[in-house]
Structure formats: C-alpha cells, structure tokens
Amino acid sequence: MELITTGHQRKYWVLKATSYIFYASQILDHTTGVKLVYIMRNPLDLTASTKKRTAGALDWLIATTWLGEKG
C-alpha cells in the first residue's frame, strides 16, 4: 500500500471493500500509521438496498437459464 500511494504521490489509501477485513491483522502488522474505519449500517437499510440492487435478477436468471432467452 505504501508503494502504491508513494508511486502515485498520494498520502492516503482508501479501500471501501469489505474483503480485506480477513487480512486486517497483517495490514496492521506490516504498515505504519494505519487507521481502520468501520462503517455500520442499519440492517433494514442494507436489506432494502440489496433488494433494490438485485430487483429483476431472478427473472433474468429464469429467462436465460430455463427459458433459453439470450438477454
């Protein structure tokens, strides 16, 4: 991370993804000055957002796999 930020003349590295959380201890051990920010969302808002993003996904899956449509 330090190499990337230095190479691009940046001071901060921001990663919004959650997948890195499994490597948090390694990141903290090998990088100086690290700050982790945890953002907690209301589970109801998260559920509504997921439902909105995936609306129509099941219809598309059914149409493309079982009905043989190409869309």
C-alpha positions as CSV (number, residue, x, y, z in Angstrom):
1,M,0.0,0.0,0.0
2,E,2.8,2.4,0.8
3,L,4.4,1.6,-2.6
4,I,1.2,2.4,-4.4
5,T,0.5,5.6,-2.5
6,T,4.1,6.8,-2.9
7,G,4.2,5.9,-6.6
8,H,1.1,7.9,-7.3
9,Q,2.2,10.8,-4.9
10,R,-0.8,10.2,-2.6
11,K,-0.8,10.4,1.1
12,Y,-3.8,8.1,1.8
13,W,-5.0,4.7,0.7
14,V,-8.8,4.2,1.0
15,L,-10.4,0.8,0.4
16,K,-14.1,0.6,0.6
17,A,-14.4,-3.1,0.0
18,T,-15.0,-5.4,3.0
19,S,-13.0,-8.4,1.7
20,Y,-9.7,-7.0,3.2
21,I,-11.1,-7.5,6.8
22,F,-9.8,-11.0,6.9
23,Y,-6.3,-9.6,6.5
24,A,-6.6,-6.7,8.9
25,S,-4.0,-8.0,11.4
26,Q,-1.5,-8.5,8.6
27,I,-2.2,-5.0,7.3
28,L,-1.7,-3.5,10.8
29,D,1.5,-5.5,11.4
30,H,3.2,-4.6,8.1
31,T,2.1,-1.0,7.5
32,T,2.8,2.0,9.7
33,G,0.2,4.6,10.6
34,V,-2.8,2.5,9.6
35,K,-6.3,3.6,10.7
36,L,-9.3,1.3,10.1
37,V,-12.7,2.8,9.9
38,Y,-15.7,0.6,10.4
39,I,-19.0,1.8,9.0
40,M,-22.0,0.2,10.4
41,R,-25.3,0.3,8.5
42,N,-28.8,-0.2,9.8
43,P,-29.6,-3.8,8.8
44,L,-33.0,-2.8,7.5
45,D,-31.4,-0.2,5.1
46,L,-28.9,-2.8,4.0
47,T,-31.7,-5.3,3.2
48,A,-33.7,-2.7,1.3
49,S,-30.6,-1.6,-0.7
50,T,-29.7,-5.2,-1.6
51,K,-33.3,-5.9,-2.7
52,K,-33.3,-2.8,-4.8
53,R,-30.0,-3.7,-6.5
54,T,-31.0,-7.2,-7.3
55,A,-34.5,-6.5,-8.4
56,G,-35.2,-8.4,-11.6
57,A,-32.2,-10.7,-11.1
58,L,-34.3,-13.8,-10.5
59,D,-36.5,-13.0,-13.6
60,W,-33.3,-12.6,-15.7
61,L,-31.9,-15.9,-14.3
62,I,-35.0,-17.8,-15.1
63,A,-35.3,-16.3,-18.5
64,T,-31.7,-17.0,-19.5
65,T,-31.3,-20.5,-18.0
66,W,-34.7,-22.2,-18.1
67,L,-36.4,-20.4,-21.0
68,G,-33.3,-20.1,-23.2
69,E,-33.6,-16.4,-23.8
70,K,-30.4,-14.6,-24.8
71,G,-30.7,-11.3,-22.9
